[in-house]
Amino acid sequence: MFQYDEGALKNQLLELVRRAATDLPDDVVDSIKAARENEDEGSAARSVFGMILKNIDLAREESTPICQDTGTNIYLVHIPEGVSMRKLTALIHEATAEAVDKSYLRPNAVDSISGKNSGNNIGEGQPFIHFEEWDKDYIEFKLMLKGGGCENVSTQYKLPDVGLGAGRDLDGVYKVIVDAVNAAQGLGCAPGILGIGIGGDRTSSHLAAKSQLFRKMTDTNENPELAELESKLYADLNKLGVGPMGFGGKTTILGVKMGSLHRLPASFFVSISYMCWAYRRHSMSVKTSGEVSYD
Ligand code: SF4
């Protein structure tokens, strides 16, 4: 039976939130540095990347949020058999409220009916926590902070799309993704990272898209067809010329990550989860001994 110290785990979760809010992962920082090097000397794009990198360094040094919008807190939690989801949810809530007190997080949970901010980042559906049971003997918490601006340009298509000439195949998928990034035109704080969910129903498709954003920038899709499409989209989307924050340039997209689900014969959804350059995600593994490791 997996056991843990509740007080210790709450503090470890608080540290996970601090890291996510203030310390951009190395693979993301490396891709931003590479993008800057790829832009022309003296260009607006290169200067924007310089400012973004300064901001990232400052946030890391001072343990302050990378962006004023600390986003929706999205957790993907893997648990061994017998671990209570209810108790882990309570600990995540406790750590979240404390993170607001410490100014790692902004109070971002607003009651959609009354318009009142809960003040502690907790509310119906906030944070968003998705649990999955696995056969390993430790708990893994993956946390992503997703800003509102980039969530606003995330979207979902239903194939076929006659206007775009997009049929129910991977070519159709390609066409709607190009359309979405073109429509965003830098809104959502480009350069973006795209999480794509192909298939499923309207809900599962969006979840599949967001889950893709937990992948590392440098990994390769296990499905060769999707790996090829990811590379093609990365190359072609960066020819759109939108550039960082819409200033023009060679970098509109930092990465494309795709996954697929089975679908009903009658439906073919393509969900696009657009993540901004402030691509904040970290993970934490906790063993029953209490030993913890962060990534
Ligand atoms: S979209 Fe991202 S970078 Fe832009 S304001 Fe929101 S969190 Fe910040």
Residues whose N, C-alpha, C, O or C-beta is under 5 A from the ligand:
A	BS01	SF4	C67 D69 G147 G148 G149 C150 G188 C189 C276 A278
